[in-house]
Amino acid sequence: MDLLNEHYLWASCIWGAIASGYLIYGWRQRAAIPFVGGVAMTAASFLISSALLMSLACIALMFAVYWLLKQGY
């Protein structure tokens, strides 16, 4: 698969930016869940070579962070 197609680059840029927001928030607030979510989203944007699968994984990770925070973790 061609890793330098337009869709992959845009998805990687968008999800990487959101992941950096999670990382910075988690670091500054000393909150483990958003920090780990940001690390996982960053890893997903590096390791998954399909824009669709990357987007689905990152959306699932965002939902997991939201759900865990709502549960009180």
N, C-alpha and C positions, 0 to 999 in steps of 0.2 A: 504494500500500500504506500502511496506517495504521501510522505509526512509533511510536505510543504504545500498542500493545497490550501485554498483560501478559507474554506470552512473550518479546517483544523486550526489554522492560525488565529482566526477570530474567536473561536471557542476557547482556545488556550489563553488568549489575551483576556477575555472577559472573566473566565473562571479563575485565572491567576490573580486578577485584580480583586475579585471578591474574596479569594483565599487570603490575600495579603491583608485585607481589612479584618478578617477574622483573627489572623495571627497578631496583628497590632493591638486589636481590642483585647484579646486574651492575655497578651503580654502585659499591657498597661494596667488592666484590671485584676491581674493575678487570677484569672478564671481559666481553669484547666480545660473545660469542655470546648469553648470557642477556639482556644489555642490548638488543641488536638484536631478539631474540625478543620482549621486552617491548614495544618500540616497535612492532613489526609487529602484535602482538596488540592493542595499544591502537588502532592504525589500523584494524584489522579491526572492532573493536567500534564504531568511529565510522562507518565507511564502508559496511559491509554491512548492508542493511536487513531481512534475513531472519534470524530466530533460528536456524533450522536451518543455513543456510549459514554464519552467523557461528560457530556451535558447531563445525561441521566444519572450518572454516578455522583456528580456534584450536587444535583438537585436532591438526591437521596441523602447526601451528607448534610446539606443545609436543613432538611427536614429532621434528621436525626439530632442535630445540635439544638434545634428549636424544641423538639419533643423532650430531650433530656433536660434542658433548662426549665421547661414547664413542669417536669416531674420533681424538680428541686435539687438536681445534682449539680 
